[in-house]
Amino acid sequence: MILFIVFLPLLAAIIAGLGNRALGNTAAKVLTTGALFVSCVLSWRIFLHYLGGAEPGVTAVFDWIRSGDLNVAWALRVDALTAVMLVVITSVSALVHLYSWGYMEEDPDQPRFFAYLSLFTFAMLMLVTANNLVQMFFGWEGVGLASYLLIGFWFKKPSANAAAIKAFVVNRVGDLGFMLGIFGTFLVFGTISIPEILAAAPGMTGSTIGFLGHRLDTMTILCLLLFVGAMGKSAQLGLHTWLPDAMEGPTPVSALIHAATMVTAGVFMVCRLSPMFETSPFALHVVMTVGAATCFFAATVGLVQTDIKRVIAYSTCSQLGYMFFAAGCGAYGAAMFHLFTHAFFKALLFLGAGSVIHAMHHEQDMRYYGGLRKHIPITFWGMMAGTLAITGVGIPAVFGNPLAIGFAGFHSKDAIIEAAWASGQSGASIVGIIVALLTSFYSWRLMFLTFWGKPRWASSEHIQHAIHDAHGHGDHAHHDDHAAHGHDDHAHAHDHGDGTGGYHPHESPLPILVPLALLSFGAVTAGFIFHGYFIEPTAGEAYWKGSIAFREHLMHAMHEVPLGVKLSASIAMLLGLWGAWMAYIRNPGFPAKLAGQFRVLYDFLLHKWYFDELYDLLFVRPAFALGRLFWHRGDEKTIDRFGPNGSAWLVAQGSRVAGKLQSGYVYTYAFVMLIGLTAAVTWAITR
């Protein structure tokens, strides 16, 4: 069964990619989408099987590499952790494939797009089923390649090409750390087999290794190097800059990368190798600190973004921070629980945003939205379900209420905050509460700007182009993310004198709405149905069965935290909702006044803490300057001058001299021969 789950997407990607336009749009879409839905159904069977307490299993594929002590056998490992990831990846990917039928309908390169999506899914499935570190690295690099292809899918857009290169380069920085971690792990343990490494890891506690001329704790060095790789893939602070720019790709790509695949790889890797991290308290503290810092940073930047997709992108970065600081506190079950619920509500929010963008003729600036809930009601209710989930709306188990009831994010986010407090990391818990408030504010800000208030479409240049196009005017110029292929929704414009320029948004087609409905169900119910298997002490211990380092005592302790901690996330959610309502419904002019009063802070957040500018100054400009130095002075003025260009000049000069001697007259050649003979005789006489 696992072979079908993993290799069906690869087979579909190969056929659709090689067949391309000869295969046709419909055949490519049916093939790739059908393969993903088959993989999805089989993944749910495996997941439900493990909920019943199944034992881990390994399916051998073939021997891959044998070199000395290095033995890399290609095998697919399935356990409780893998089962969770299989469901997350295939469910979201299958729905993204279906969603793309509607969203990419006018694109001329649909077979290539669907082939890339399936290739991306295959690479991620290889990563989560890996039984050794080299196989995991294969999947790790595979998702990096596929993300480059998908982010830069509209390759005629310079911004898309730049974003794809940025994602690729930044991830190579993290991957260097991951590679060094794999090398070091093989050096220390003599194997790259994950089960063997995890079994031997406790025995290495307290050992030291030579590193950069010093003796340092072995497991700390290995875990920190591996975590650098996780920071790159999961966009943690310092290596996060690629993630918001990934919005240059089509919206289905954003949903797939941000919800279920690439960005979750780092969290999965830390949880998979959690027995290693358990041997190094310092490494765990670094994981927690970086996660908490990322969580806070991304939430503050999300407060001021105006692009609907970028708000959700920074939300992803922030939620990943939650997962990492949960893992850093030892609450690996809570980290995986949030990864599981996040996949549903984040995919829902991205695909819902895509439906809004589709309705607004690919306008992405929320300042040109307003009053959309009456025009696109199904999209509105889907986005509402996602917002209720990410902000953590629910009723805690307090004041005699025996059972907590709420949306998906309520169960998983609250579990992280409570676990951090129970583990003694009160600082991280407080950061989590503050970020919960910020998350609520920017999430409801998005909803209010988009679906409430007066329509602001008339001031949008993009919408005016839609109106002109509908009347047959203009040059069909579009400035959206479909510009490279000239997409046109043919919006029907009628001048009703309503201040909207005559444009009226339209609901998305069925292939877009069906995934929204299914993901809405997950956003509403996933937390309530499955929380016991992830974080309840007895049920969680039985479910995970050694696939992660499950701290049963911590899960007991998190249920005994003070009442204020249990209520804190819900209070923060309500405060964020109230603040957004006051700022964007009650007094819409207040945000502009506040931004004017705190211009320095506003610019600081708007420029994303100036990370891009700093990296441009420290790395990009020096790299280009060094490149120009080697290009002009090294390559052109030195190597070319004295190498190929210099030798070519000598040959040319020699040819000219020789050409003058080749006159074609016999007496000239006889004269030269005579001179030569005379010189030879003279030399012989005078010896």
N, C-alpha and C positions, 0 to 999 in steps of 0.2 A: 504493500500500500504506500509506504513512504517513497519508494522509487517513482511511482506515478505522480505523487504530490510534487516532488522536486523536479523531475525531468519533463513533465508535460509542458510547463511554461517554456523550457528551453527548446523543445521540439517545435512548439508553436512559433517562437521567436525566429528560429532558423528558417522555417518555411515561409513565414510572412516577410521576413527580411530579404531573403534571396528571391522570393517570388515578386515582391514589391508590386509595381503597377501592373505587371503581367498577370499577377494573381487577382488583382482587383480589390477595391475598397471593401466591399461586402464580405468577400471570402476571407480576407485577412482579419476583419473584425470578428466574424463568426468563429474562426479558428482560434484566435488568441483569447477571446472572451470565454468561449466554451471551455477551453483548457483550464482557465483560471477558476471557473465555477466548479469543474470536476475536482480540481485540487482543493478548493474551499470545502466542498462537501466531505471529502475524505479527511481533511484536517479536523473538521468538527467531530467526525467519528473518533479520531484519535484523542482529541481533547476530552470528550465525554468518557472515553475508555479510561483515561488517566484520572478523571474525577472519581471513578470507581475504585481507584487504588491499584492500578496496574504497575508492573515492574518495568524498569528501564530496559531498552533493547537496542542492539547495534546490528545494522544490516551492512555486510561487507559488499563493496562494489568491485574494486580491483586493487592490486598493488600498484602504487604510483612511483615512489622513489625508494631505492635502496642504495645507500652509500656509507660504507663503514658501519658505525653504530646508529646512523640515521635510517630509520625505517618509517616511511610515510605510506600507510595503507589508507586508501580511500574508503571510508565507511561512514554511514549515516547513523548518528546517535539520536534516539528518541526517548525522552523522559518527560517529566512534568513541565520543566522549564521550556523544553523544545515545543511541547504541545501548545503552551500558551502563545509562543511566537508564531507557530504555524497558523493558528487561528487568526491572530492579529494580521499577519502578512497577507494571507490568501483572501480573507474576508474583505479587507480594505482594497486590495489590488483588484479583486473581481468586480467590486462595485465601481472602482475608478475606471476600469475597462468599459463597463456598461455606461457610465456617465459620459465617457469620451465619445460614445456614439452620437450624442446630441451636441456636446460642446465643440467637437472637432469636425462636425459634419461638412463644413465648407472647405476644409483643408485639403489641398491636392496631394499631400504626402501622408495620408492616413496609414497605409501599410507599414511605412517606416516608423511612424509614431507608435503604433500598437506593437511592433516588433521590439522597440526599445523598452516599452513598458513591461513586456513579458521577460525580456532579458534582465531587467532590473529585479523583477520578482524572483527569477531563478537564482541570481547572485545572492540575494538576501536569504533565500531558502538554503543555499549551500552554506552560508555563514552560520545559521542557527542550528543546522544539523551536523556541524563539524565534530568529529571525534578526536581531532588533533589540531594543534595550533597552526600548522602549515595549511591545512584545509580551511581553517577559519580565515587565514590571511588571504587565501584565494577568493573566498566570498567577499571579504573585506575590500579587496582591490576591485572586484567585479562590480560592487555597488558604486565605487568611486568612478569607474569608467562609465557605467550606465547613467549616473547622475550628470556627468559631463555631456553625454550625448543628449539627454533630455532637457537639461537647463538651456543648452545652446541649440535646441531643436530648430527654432526659427533663426538659422545661421545668417540670414541676411540682415538681421538687426545687430548693430555693433554692441549695444548694451547687453544683448543675450550672449554674444561671444565672450565679452568681458566677464560676465557673471560666471559662465561655465569655466573659463580659465581660472578665475579667482577661487572657485570651489575646488577645482582640481589641485591647484598649488597649495592652498591652505591645508587641505587634507593630506598632501604629501608630507607636510611638516609633522603632523600628528602621526602619520604612518611610519616615519623614521623612528619615533619613539617606540611604536608597537613592534617594529622589526628588531630593534635593539633588545626589547623585552623578551621576544621569542628567542633570539640568539642567547641571551643570558640564561633564560630558563633551560634551554637545552644544555648549556655549559654546566649548570648547577645540577640538574636532575638527570641528564643523560638520555632524555626522551622528550618527545613533543606530544605524547599521548596525554590528553586532558585527564582521563580517569587516573592514570598513573601519577601524574604531577600532583593532583589534588590529594591523593592518598598519601604521598610522601611529604607534602608541604608542612604539616605540623612538626615533623621531625627536623626541619630546617630552622625552627624558631631559635633566635639568638645567635645563629652563625653569622660570620662576616665574610666579605669578599673585597678584593682590591678593585677600586673604582676611582679613576682620575687621581691616582697617587695616594689614595687614602684607604683605610680599612673601614668599610661601612656595613651596616646590617644588610644581609643578603636579600631577605624577603622585601625589605623596604625599597631597595633599589629596583628589584624586578617589578614590584607592584606599581611604583611610580612611573617607570618606563612604559608599562602596559597602559597605565591610566592616561599618559600623554596621547596615545592612540585613541582612547575613548574620548578625550577632550576634542580632538579634531572631528571625529565622525559625529559626535553628539553636540557639537557647537557650544562648548563651554567657554567661559570668559577667557579671552586671549586668542582662542582659535574659533571664535564665533562669527567672524565678520563675513564669512561666505554665505551664511544661512539666509539673511534677509535679501541678499542679492539674487538668491535662487528663485525669487518671485518673477524673474524675467522669463522663466519657462512658462508653458501653458498651465492653467489652473489645476487640471488633473495631476500634473507632475508635482505641483506644490503640495497637494493633498497626500500623494503617495510618499513623497520624501519626508514630509513633516509629521505624518500620522503613524506610519506603520513600518517604514523600512529604514533608510539610511541613518536617520538621527537616533533611532532606538538601538542601533548596533552597539554603541559604547556602553549603554546601560546594561544590555544583555551580556556583554563581555565581562563587565565587572561582577555581575551576579553569577555568571557561569564560573568564574574564577574566585568566587567569594571565599572558599577555604584558604586560598593564598592570601587574600587581603586580611583575613581574620588573624593571620600570624603577625601583622604589622599594624599596631595601633596608630603609628605616625602616618602611614599611608592612608588609613581610613580617615584620619583627621584632615588630611589634605583633600581627599575626595569630598568630605562634608563641607569644608571651607569653600572650595571652588564651586561646588553645587549651590551653596547658599548665596555666594557672591553673584553667580550667574543669574540665579533666581531674581535677586533684587535688581541687578543692572537691567535686565531685559524688561522687567515690569515698568521701571521708570521710563525707559525709552518708548514703550508702547503707549504711554499716556499722551504723547504729542503727535503720533503718526497720523497722517490723513489718508494714506493709501490703505484701503480696506484689507488687502492681502498682507501688507507689511505689519499691520496691527496684529493679525493672527500669527504672522511669522515670529514676531518678538514674543508673543504669547507661548509659542512652541518652545523657544529658547528658555523662557522662564519655567515652564512646566518640566522641561528636562532637568533644570536645576533642582527642582523638587525631588525628582527621582534620584539624582546623585546624592543629595544631602541625606535622603533616606537610607541609601546604601552606605554612606559614610557613617551613619549612626548604627549600622548593623541591622537595620530593618529591611532586609532584602525582599521579603515577602511584600511589604508595603510599597517598595520601589517598583516591583513587577506588577502589583495591583494597579498602581497609577499609570504605568505603561499600558496596561490592558484597557483601562477605562479611557485613557487619553486618546487611544487609537480611534475609538468610536466618536467621541465628541469633537476631536480636532479634525478628523476627516469630514465630519458633518459641517463644521464651521467653514472649512476651506471650500467644500463643494457648494455649500450655501452661498458663500461669497461669490463663487463662480457663477451661480445662477443669478445673483444680483447684477454682476457685471454684464452678463448676457442680456438681462432685461434692460440695462442702461446703456446698451450699445457700446459695451466694453469701456465705459468710464469707471475708473477705479478710485477716484477721489471722493471721499465721503462728504466733502463740503458741497458737492453737487447732487446729493441725494435728497432725501426727505419725503415723508408721507407715502412710503412704498408699501406699507402693510395692506392697504386696500387693493393695490394693483397686482401684487404677487403674493397672495395669502399663503399658498403652500410653502413657498420659500421662506416666508416670514415665520411660520410655525416651526419649520425645521431649524432655522437659525435661533429661534427662541429656545427650543429644546437643547441645542448646543450651548447656548449662553447660560441656561439654568444649570447645566452639567458642569461647565468649566468654573462657574462662580461658586459652586458648592451649595446649592439650595437644598435644604433638608431639615429634618427634625431630629436633633440628637437624642440619644438614649439617656435622658435626665429627667428629674422630677417625677419619678415613678413610671416613666415611659420605658418599657422593657426592650424595645426594638427601635433602632435608628432607621428612619425611612427617608430617602432622598434620591436625588439624581446621581449619576455615576461619579462625578467629581467630588461630591459631598463625602462619599464613603472613603475614597482613596486619598484625597487631600487631607481630610481630617485625621486619617490614620497616620499619615506622615508626621503631621504636627504633634500628635499625641506620642508617637514613638520617639521622636526627637526629645521631647520633654522627659519621657520615661527613661531614656538612655543617659540622662544627665546633661544633655546638650541643650540647655535652656536658651542659649543665644540663638542657635539655629532655629529652634521652635518659634522664638519671637520674630525672627526674620520671615519665617513661613507665614506667620499671622499678618505681618505688615504687607507681604506680597499678596496675600489673599485679599486684602483691602484694595490694593492697587489693581489686581486682576479684575475684581468686581467693577471698579470704576471704569477702566478702559473697555471692558466688555460691554457694559451697559451704555457707555458713550457711543460705541459702535452701533448698538441697536437703536439708540435714540436719534443719532444723526442719520441713520439709514431709513428707518421705518416710521419715525414720528416727525412732527413739525410740518412746516410748509414745504412744498416742493421747491427745490432750488435748481431745477434742470435747465432753466432758460439761460443761466449764466455759464453753462458748460459748452466749450467749443466743440467737444466730441458729440454732444447731443444735437447741436445745431448742424453739424455735418450729417447726422442721421436724418434730420428733417429735410435738408437740401437733397440728400440722396433719394429720399422717398418721393420727392416731387420731380426727380429727374434732373436736378440742378447740381452744379458743382462738379468736381473732378474725382469724386469718390475717394478723397484722401482721408485716411483714418490714422489716428495717432495712438492707437491702442496696441495691445500685445499681439493683435492679429494683423498688424499693418503689413508685415512681410509677405503675406499671402492674400491681402486684399479682401478680408472677410467683410461681409455686409449682411446685416440682419433685415434689410429692407423694411425699416420701421415705417409704419403708416402714420403720416402726420396730418392732423386736421386742426385748423385754428379755432379753438374753442374760447379763446380769450381768457384763459385761466391762469395766465402768467407762467406757463410751462413751455412757452414757445410752440405749443401745439403737439408736443410729443407725449405719448402715453406708454409707460412700460408695459411689457407683456410677460406672462408667465412662461417659464421654460418648457421645452418639450418633455415627453414622458421619460425618455432615457435618462434625463437629468433628475427628474422628480422622484423616480422609483428608488435610486440609491439614497436620496435624502430621507425618504420615509423609513427605509430599513435602518439607516444609521441613527435616525431619531429614536427608534425602538431601543437600539443599543445604548444610546446616551441616557435614556430614561431608566433602563432596567439593569444594565450590566453590573453596576455597583451593588445593588440590593441583592441580586441573585447569587453572585459569585464571591461576595466579600468573605464568607466563611472559609473558603478553600485557600484564600491568600493570606489572611491575617489572623484568623481565629486560632488560638493556641493548639488545641487538639486536632481539629480538622486540617489546619495548615501543616502541622508536623506530618500527618498521615499523607497529605497530598504531595508535598515536596519530596519526601523520601530521599534526602541527601542530594538532590539535584542542585540545591543552594544551601548555604549555611544558615539554616532557619533557627533563630534564637527564640525558643518557645517561652523562656522566662521573660523576654522583652515584650512578647505579645501579651503575656499575662499582665505585665506592669503597665502597658499602655491603656488598659481598660480601667486602671486604678488612678489615673492622673486626676488632679484637682478639677472641680467643676468649672472653674474659670477657663482652664485650658480646653475642656470639651466644648464650651460655648464660644470660645474666642473666634474660631473661623467663621461661624454663623453670624456673629456680631460684626466681624470685619466685612462680610459679604453685604450685610444690610447697610452699613455705613457707606460702602462704595456705591451701592445702588442709590442711596439717598443723595450722595454728593453728585453723582452723574445726573440725577433727575433735577436737582437744583440748578446745575450749571447748564444743562442743555434743553430742559423743558421749561422750568419755572423762570429762569433768567438767562436766555440764550446769549446775551451780550457779555455775560460775566467772564467766560474763558478768555476773550480777547483783551479785556481790561487786566485780567490777572497776568496774562503773558506780557503785556506792556509794562506792568509794574516790576515783574521779575524777568526782564529781558535776558540777562546773562544766564540765569538758570534755564530759561526756556530754550535759548540757543544751544546751551550745553546738552540738553536732552535731545533737541531736534537734530543735532549733529552726532548723536549716539555716543556721547562722552568723548568725541573726537578720536576714536580708535582708528578709523580709516585714515584720517589726516596724519595721525602719529605714525602709522605703519607706512604711509606714503613717504613721509619724511625720513624715516629710519631705514626702510628696506627697499621700497620701490624706486625712489629717485637714485640712491646710491647704486642699485643694481643696474639701472639704465645707464648711469654715468660710467660704470665699470664696463658695461657692454659696449658703449660707444668708444671708450678708450681702447679696448682690445680690437674693436672693429676698424676704427680709423687708423690709430697709430700702430697697432699690432698686426692686424691682418692686411690692410691696404698699404700702409707706408713702410712696413718691415717685411712681412712674409711675401706679399705680392711683388713688392719693389725688387727685392733681392732673390726671390724665388722664381715663380713662373713668368712674371713680367720682365725681370732682369735677364733671365736666360733667353726669353723670346727676343729681347733687344739685342743681345749678343749674337744670336743666330741671324737676325735680320742684318746687322752690320757686317757680319762675316759673309753673308750672301751677296751683299752689294759689292764688297771687295773682290770676291771670287767671280762675280758677274762681269766685272771690268776686264778680268784676265781671259774670259771666254769670248774672244773676238770673232772666232770662226775663220780666221785667215791662217793658212799653213805656215807662212813665213814668221808669224808671231809665235806659233808653237815651236818652230825650229830655233828661233832666237832664244826662247826660254830654255830649250833643251841645251843649247850651246852654252848659255850662261851657267847652267847647272853642271855641265860636263867640265867647264873651265874651273868652277869652284871646287869640284871633286878632285881634279888633277892637282890644283894648287894645294889643297889640304894634304894630299898624299905626298907631295914633294917636300912640303915644309914640316912633316912630322918629325 
